[in-house]
Amino acid sequence: MGYHSLSQCLAALESRGELVRIPHEVDPNLEIGAIQRRVYRAQGPALLFTNVKGCNFPMAGNIFGTLQRTQFIFRDTLRALEGLVRLKVDPLELLKRPWKFAALPRALRNAIPKKVATGPILTKETNIFSLPQLKSWPKDGGGYVTLPQVYTESIENPGFRHSNLGMYRVQLSGGSYEPDKEVGLHYQIHRGIGFHHAEAIKAQVPLRVNVFIGGPPAMTLAAIMPLPEGIPEIFFAGVLAGHRIKMVAKPNALPVLAEADFCITGYIDPNRQLPEGPFGDHLGYYSLVHDFPALKVERVFHRKNAVWPFTTVGRPPQEDTVFGTFIHELTAALVPSVFAGVHEVNAVDASGVHPLLLAIGSERYVPYAEKREPQEIITCGLSLLGTSQTSLAKYVLICAKEDDPTLSTHNIPGFFNHILERADWTRDLHFITRTTMDTLDYSGISLNQGSKLVLAVAGPKQKELGKKLPADFSLPKTLGRPKVFAPGIVVIQGSPHGKGRDEHDPTLADLGDFLGKTNGLSEFPLVVVVDDAEFTVGSWENFLWVTFTRSDPATDIYGVGAFTHCKHWGCTGSLIIDARLKTYHAPPLEDDPEIEKRVDAMAASGGPLHGII
């Protein structure tokens, strides 16, 4: 049942032809990351690099690179997990069809970690310098661990029951860290480790931290699983693995994952932070340099024949897109039980996941009303912003299932069409200003702070959406290249942004006044101003990425006929989103052309990647 170690998993993938060994020497500085990205895009196999330049440890990438491969890795336990989901959705299902839940008692027993006296992880020791120093992007600030499992326990209530396992960035080199003795630990806002860190700061005691790399694949997935608060990720890992997770438990020490390939042990000084970054992040930009906790390294363990797993973090789609799809398949049925009135959600991968959340809810508050309008779905949208990982969303677009029972959040063109046909910008925009935001999102007014928008529509179709601009359509001289991207959506190219953080741009307010005098624009309820119109309209992926990663709702939304009434903002005409790169934004990620040429050479006839990419 399930894989106890990474090496078991890799061996199984190789026997199926799902893993390719690369004996050619490759450089962890940019080259390996570029190869992994290219192979992922080609839907290629897992990769085992056995000759890593400057390092004695092999590296494995693209392990979870396809949904089919991920499903194969966890094939033994999916039925038990589906059973748990069904019980959560309908507890009476156990009484109706008990034979379908025969595997559940064993699955629940597996949730409790098994304490052991020792394990393969304690076989050998090394140092930070000797670990693979993976840099995925040219401006990365040093070597990083990209698939870490960061384990902590509550200071006040130690033990597995109050533990946290999260995938937080770990910077191994570069910056101001004391070489070989300190590493950076970057965790985003809303993460469970933050509660443990807060306890340690309050008590003025060190927070002990173990960073696991490798080991049972279930631990990797558990580290990113958006579980409800109070359910330890390590419990979920045992259910997913199909066996109890073995943890080496010694007195006065944090437990160590027995089957891990590597473990960095240490502690966070409650009063010490150091600059971390920059680093290519999942929004498609660089996370810039900011102060984060520094982990004082005590020991670095590794098992015999250890393998270093890695991935690339960058603009979607990347390997973590598969994680998101897999998790959605596991949890989709739970959405109505977690969020009352919500039927379906889609954290849009192309927009960087957190910036844009699409949702379908119910509108039942006033069923007898002659005119249906958003009421219950506003409550649903606020609920999504108050719970679990959906609370990181910046834009929540939600509509009513009753208006079109066939609509899906995963049909993105159809969803936007439905929204824009029904939108009434005088009533449907609900802003939350100066609130917490995803740490990686630089569109707000400061680190971790910005705004959110619930855009809720309900009721019958109100308008036909335009597909062609009026023949006499014109723009102010600072704007140009108008393009109809989709029905009802116009993209306009603007001059470079020149304002500071937390400032409106008067030229966009003037655009609203100008467009208000343009005939025929009422069929285009959404106007997006960008730096490169041709790129933005090239695909839905480009449009979503540019529009929702480069705008803050409160700062960057304008409108034709804009008004504020009793603190409610709206507009009588087109909604305008300023999706230009701002002066304070992080730079977007770009490949290194020379590295790409080297990868191309490996893909040529006779090269190690020939036939793979």
N, C-alpha and C positions, 0 to 999 in steps of 0.2 A: 504494500500500500504506500504509494508516494515515494519520493526520493529523500533519502536521509542526508545526502551531500550533493554538492555541485558536481563532483566528479562522476557520481552515478548518473546524474541527469545528462551530462555531456556524452558519456559513453552510450547511453540509450539513443540520443540524437544522432550520434555518429553511425550507430548500427542501422538506423533508418535512412541514412543518406541525408540527414538534416544538418550535418555539421561538416565543415571542411577545415582541414589543418593547413595553415600557411607557414611553411618552413622558411620562407624568404625573410631576411632581416627587415624589420619595420620599426619606425621611430615613434615612440609614444608622444613625441612633440608634434602635434598636428596631423601626422600621416595616418596613424591608426584610426583616429576619429574620422578623418575624411573617407577612409576605406569603409568603415562601418556605416556611415551615412549613405554612401553610394550603394552598398549591398542591401541595406534596408529598403531604399527606394526601388531597387530591382526585385524586391520580395525574395531575396536570396537566402542562403542557409546561415546557420550560426557559424561563427568563425573562431578558430583556436589558433592564436599567434604563438608559435613555439620558439621564436627567435626575436625577442624584443630588445632593441638597441639599448645598451646601458643598464640592463636589468636581467636578473636570473630567473624571474618568475614569468611563466606564460600568461597571456591575457586572453579572455574570451568575450566576444561581443556578438550582438544581434541574436542573443539566446531567445529572446521573446519577440523576434522580429516579424512574425506573422501570427495572426489569430489562431490559425490551425495548429501551429507549433505550440503556442501557449495552452490551447485546449488539450493537446496531447500530454503536455507536462503535468497537467492537473487532472487527467482523465479519471483517475481512480476515485476521486473524492467529489466530483461535481454533482453526482446524484445525491449524496448526503447533504451538500450545501443547498441544493435545490429543495430538498425536503425541509430543511430548516426555514428557508424562505417561505415555502407554502404554509408551514405552521404559523409563522408570524402573520401572514396575510389572512389565514383562515384556521384558527386553532381547532375548530370542529372537524377539520379534515382528518385528524388523527383518529377520531371516532368513526368516521365514515369509511376510511380506507386504511386501516392500521398496517396492512401488509406492505404499503408503500414506504413505511418509515422504519423498517427493520434495522437499517444501518444507523439510525440516530443515536441510540444509547452508546455505541462504540465511538461515534463521532464526538459526542459530548465528553466522553472520558478522555479522548485525545486532546481536548482543549487545555487540560491542566498540564503544564510543563513537568518534566521528570527531572528531579534533582539527581545528579551523579557526582562521584568523587573526582573524576578526571575525564579527559576526552582527547581526541586527536588534535584539537586546537592547541593544547599545551605542549605538543611534541617539540617544537622548535621556537626560537626567537630570532628577531631581526631588528632593524631600525627603520625610521621614517625614510632616510636617504635611499635605502635599498628597495623600497616599494616602487611600483610603476608610477612615474610622474606624468600622468596623462594630461595633456593640454589639447582641447578640442578646437579652439578658435584662436586666431592670431593674437588677440589682445587679452586672452585669459591671464590672470595675475600670477599663475603658478600651476603646479600639479594639483589635480583634484581627484577625490573619490567620487564617482558619479553614481554608484549603486550602493551607498552605505546604508547600514541598518543601525541607527543610533539608539542605544538602549539606556534609559534612565528609570529611576524609581523615586517615588515621593519621599522627601526627607521626613515628613511627619508620619507617613504610613508606608514604610518600606515593604517590599514583597511584590510578587507577580501581579497581585490583584490591583495594585495602584502603579503599575509600570506604564511606560510609553515606549513604543518602537516607531521611529519615524525616519524618513529619508531626507536628511538635512545635509546641505553641502558641507564637505570637509576639505579644506585647503591644506595641502601637505607641504607646500614650499612657496617661496616668494614672499613679498610683503615684509612686514616688520616682525614676523615670528622668529623666535629664537631657533636657529636651525637645528633640526633633529630632536628638539625638545618641546616644541609647541606646534599646534596645528589650529587652523581656524574652524569655527563651528557656526555656520550661518543657518538660523532657522527663521522661517517666515512667521508673521503674526498669525494668531489663531491656533498655533500648533501646541500639542500636548506637552512638549518639553518645556514650554514657557511657564506652565504652572509649577513644574518642579524647580525651574530656575528661580522663579519668584519666591518660592519657599526658602531656597538656599540663601538668597539675598536677604530676606527678612531675618533669617536665623544667623546670618553672617558665618556660614559654614560652606566648605567646598561642596559642589555638586559632582558626584561621581558619575562618570560616563564611560560606557563601552561602545566602541564602534566595530560592528561585525561586517565583514566583507565575504561574500560567498556563503557556503553552507546550504541548507535545504532551500530550494527555490521558493517554497511557501513563505519563508521569512522575508524574502525580497518583496513579494506581493503584499504581504501583511503590512510592511512598513509604509506603503502608500495607500492602504485601504481606508476610505473615509468612514470609519466606524463611529457609531454614536458615543458620546462621552460616557465613560464608565465601563466600556468594554475594552479590555486590554488587547492590543494587537497580537500579542504573543499567544493568547487564547485562540484567536482566529487562525493563526499560523498552524496550530496543532490540528484543527479541524480540516484545514486545507491540505496539510501534509498527509493526513491519514494516519498519523502516529504522534505520540507525545514528543514534544520538542525537548531534547536533552540539554539541560543547563548545568554547567559545573558550578556547584555552590560551595563556597568556602566561608568560614567565619570572617566577619568584618570586611567582606569584599562583595562587589557587585557580581551577580551571576554572569558567566561567560557561556556563549553558545558553543556547545561541545563539538559540533560538526562544522563550525565555521572554517573557512580557509584562512582568514586573517582576523585578528582582533587587536585594536588599538585601545589600551586601557589608560585612563587618566582622570583628571578632574578639572572642573571650571572654578577658578578663583572668583568669588562673588563680586569682587571689586575690579576685575581686570577685563578690559575689552581692547581689541586691536583692529586696525583697518583690515577688512577682508574684501577680496575682489581685485579687479573686475572679473566677471565670469559670464559666458554665454548662457542665457536662461531660456525657459520654455516659452516666453513670449516672442522670441526672435530678436532680442536685443541683448546688450551687455548689462548685467547688474553692475552698477558702479561701486566705487570703494566707499564702504561705510564701516563704522565700528560695530563689531560683533564679539561674542565671547571667544576667548582663546582657551583651547584645551591643553592643559599641561600633560604631556605624555609621560607615563611611567614605564610601560612595557609594550612591546609589539610582538604578539604571538603569531605563529602560523603553523599549519599542519604540514606533514610531509607531502610533497608533490602538490603544493597549494597552487591554485589557479586564481587569477585576479579578474573578476567579471567587471565589465564596464558598459556604458552606453554613451550616447551623445545627447546633450541637452541643447535644444535649439528651436528655431521656428518650426511649428508643426507642418506636416506630419513627421514625427520621429518615432523611435521605438516605443516611447511611453504612450503614444497614441494607441498602440495595441493594448497596453495596460488599461487605458480608459475604456476601450471598447469591451474588453473582457469583464471589467468591473461593472459596466453598465448592464451587460447580459446577466450577471449574477444578481444585481440589485434592482433591476427595473420594476419587478413586481412589488417591491417594498415601498415604492414612492408614495402610493396613496395612504399607506399605513403610517408613514413617517410625517408626511405633509398632508393634513386633512384638506380634501377638496382638490388636490393636485393629481392629475392622471399620468402625466408624462413630463420628463424634463430632458434637456439636451444641453450640457455644458460644451459649447461649440469648440471643437478641437482647433479648427482653422483660425480662430480668433485668439488662440493661446489659452483656451479652456476657461479661465476665470473671468475674463472681461465680458463675455456674453453668455447668458443663460436663456434658453428658450423654454417655455413651459405652456402646458395646456391644463386649465383648471375647470371647475364647475361654476356656473352662475345661477344660483338657486335662491338667493335671498328674497327677492320679490317676484315670485313666479306669476303673479296676477297683474303686474304692471304692464300698461299698454306699450310703453317705450322701454326696451331693454337697454341697460347701460352697465358699465363695469361697477361692480360692488363687491361680490364675494371674491372675485379673482384678484382684487386689490389686496384683500386679506391674505390670499394665497401667496401673492408675490412677496408681501412682507414676511410671511412665514418662511419662505425660501431664504430670505436674507437674514433670518435669525437662527438658523440651525445648520450644523454640520458644515461640510465643505461648500455647500451652495451659498453660505454667508459671504464667501469671497467674491461673488459675482458683482460686477460693476453695472452692467445693463441687464435688467430682467424684462424680457418681452413675453407677455402672457396674454392668452386669449381664451375664449370659452368653448368648451367641447360641444355645447349645445348648438353652436352656430354652424359647426361642420364636424360631425362625428368621425369622418374619414381623415381629418387632418392629422399630420404627424410632425413633431418637432424636427425629425430627421430629414424631412423633405424641405430643405431650407428655402429654395426659391418659392415653393408653394406657401410656406409659412409666412414669408415676408409679404407675398401677394395678399394673403388673407388679412394680415395686420394693416397694411396700407389701404386696402379697400374700405376698412371700417374705422380707421383712426380719425379721431376728432381731437386736434391738438389744443383745443380750448379746455378740455377736461381730462385727457388720458395720460398726462405726464405728471408723475409723482416723484419729486426729488428728495433725496436725503443728503444733506450737505455736511461737510466737515466731519466725516465719519472714518472709520478704519477701512483700509484698503489692502489688497495684496501687496506684500513687501516688494515684489518684483515689478510692480506697475508704477512707472515714473510719470504717468499722465496727471497725477493729482497735485495738490498744493504743497505736499512735503512727503518725505518717506513715511509710508504706512497711513497716509491721510489723503482723503479726496472726497468724492461724492458718488452717489449711486442713483440710478433711475429705474423706477418701475413703470414700464409702459404697458398699460392694461387696456385692451379693447374688447368690447362685446356688443352684440346687436347685429342687425342686418347690414348688408353691403350698402355703403353710402355713395360710392363714386366709381367711375371707370378710370382705370389707371392709364396714363399716357405712355405711348411707345415711340413717339416722334416729337421733337421740339418744334415749336412754332417757326415758320419760315423766317420771321423777322426777329427771332430771339437774339438779344445782344447782352453784353456784360460790360461792367466798368473796365477800364484799361489795365488794371492790376490783375484781372482774372481772364481766363480764356479756356479754349479747348473743351467746351461743354460736350458731354457724351451721355447718351441714355444707356445706363448699365442694364437695367431690368425695368419692367413695367412700373412706372411711378417713381423711379429713382434716377436722378441726374447727378453725374460726377463732374466737377469743375476744377480746373487746375488753377491754383493760386500762387501768388508770389511768396517767397520764403517768410516764415513766421519771424517776427521781430520783437515780440513782447516778452515780459518776464513771467515768472510763475505766479499763479493766482491773479491773472489779469485778463480782462476781455480785450479783444482786438476790435477797435472801432471800424476797421474796414469790413469786418464781417457783419457788424450791425448795419453799416451802410448798405451792404449787399441785400440785407433783408428789405430795406426801404426801396432799393432799386428794383428787386424782383416783384415787390408789391405792385409796381406799375406795369408789369409785363403781362400781357394778355396770354391766356392759354396755359399758364403755369399751374393752375389749380389741379390739373391732372397728374402733377408730380409732387406728391406730399413730402418727399424726402430729397434734399439736396446735400451732397457731401463735397466739401472742399479739400483738395489733396495737393500733394507736391507733384505727383506724376499721374496724370489722368489715364494715360495709355496703359501703364502698369496696373493701376487699380481696377480698370474694367476688363483686364485680361482673363479673369476667372472669379468665381465666387470665393475661392480661397484667398485671392489677393484682396478682394473687396472687404471681406470680413476682417482680415488681418489689419489692413490699413485703418479702416473705419473705427474699430473698437479697441485697438491697442494704442492709438494715437490721440485719443480724446478722453477728456474728463467731462461727465455730463453737465455739471454746474458751470464749469469754466468755458466749455467749448460748444455749447448748444445756443444757437440763435434762432430767429424765426421771422417770417414775414408777418407783419402785424403783431409783433410781440407785445405782451402786456403782463402786468402783475396786479392781481386783484386779491385783496385779503391774504397776501403772501402766497397765493397760488400763481405759478407762472404758466403761461400758455401762449399760443400764437394762432392767428386766424387764417394764415396761409401756410406755405411750405415750412417744414422744419429744416434747419440748416445745422449740420455738424461740421465743425472745423477739425478735420483729421489730418492736418499737416504735422510733420515733425516739428516739435517746439524747440525753442532755444535751450530748454532745460531737460529735454528727453535724452535717454541713453542712445548711443548709436546702434543701428541695426547690424546684425551679424552678416559677415561676408566671407566666402571661401578664399583661401590663399591660392592664387592662380598657379604658382609654381608647384605647390603640393598637388593640385588637381592634375597637372601634367604628369607628375610621378605616378599617380593612381592610374591615369590613362595608360601609361607605359606598362603597368602591371596587368592591365586588362587586355593587352595586345597578345597576339598568338605566341604561345610559349611562356607567357607570364603566369604568375600564381593566381590571378583573378580572371584569366581568360575563360569565357563561358559563364561567368558568374554575374558580371556587370556589363 
